[in-house]
Amino acid sequence: MPAIPADFGGERLLEAEILLNDMPCKATSMRLSGIYGNGRLYLVNMAKDITKWPTENHWSNRIHRDDAAGFIAFMVEKAAKKETLESCYIVTDDMPTKQYEVLTWLANQQKLDTSTIKIPVAQGGKRLSNKRLRDTGFQLQYPNYQAGYSHILQNL
């Protein structure tokens, strides 16, 4: 499915990918989903205060920063070995999830009461596929948000 940008930033990123593909040398772009990890605790902090939760629920996608960096290094090694690379990879974990599901899970892990939360119907967002990433043979250290955030929460 082709990328359909929803905002100015997305339009510029797609424009950059098109320019990259038009270059005389072979190029590969990597589209990283929401990056989280040590020092990137946006959702962990949001989960602590229900009044800061978004009014809408949507599909969301994440990648742990260590997996993102690991995949980039993995691809650099493949390129150095002159292995065939695709023109674009979606760098995301195995589990697209509704944002409220992630926030509720994070709040529960932090022993917060979520019994009064009214979960809106999910509308919008994207369920990204990492099939092309997986087809490279790369192994995610954190294949879903529970694995990645559990590690983070244990070390806070």
Steps between C-alpha positions, in 0.01 A plus 500: 500500500646838407572763765230764530631787713255662739696814586777735390774289659376184331485679165864611537612149599329349196654771284845410640441129425406583141817709461704218653356250254581732208871513590745321272617274786290226660331621819283357776269697726381389842172623643519481878180487702470657848839461666506433875770391743720643773466876480196470272222453753218704348231230537631384839461854632164555328363180655566641849243778455167395350404865450777522237378202298378590150127535446519268200623143474685381190730230374862561587833337431827499691861391480743482791800726437741205540314301234493804269875552538563126472306475174682798350837342589378165363410664170832686478676162536282351225579794273874469573478134392327616178186307591177599327288748695147617437440869430299550821452331838239569768690486829239408760433221746271201445197646676304800376272588791229747586649791693263463796600134535864604533420783743276277714767229512767755595277651770426154644871413503556815704226391747259777397124453516352480149151386600338835419653540155250515216673363192390673180441296187818482294483719193785557263869439530684230312575136567851477359655173386864413561493201265779635282715563812429146621580356156860626541554257787542778757385398849328761714616509860164656594235359262213686668435790733458278808849355462661837436318701763534224763875528466482879530264500800722252688790741463327827595 
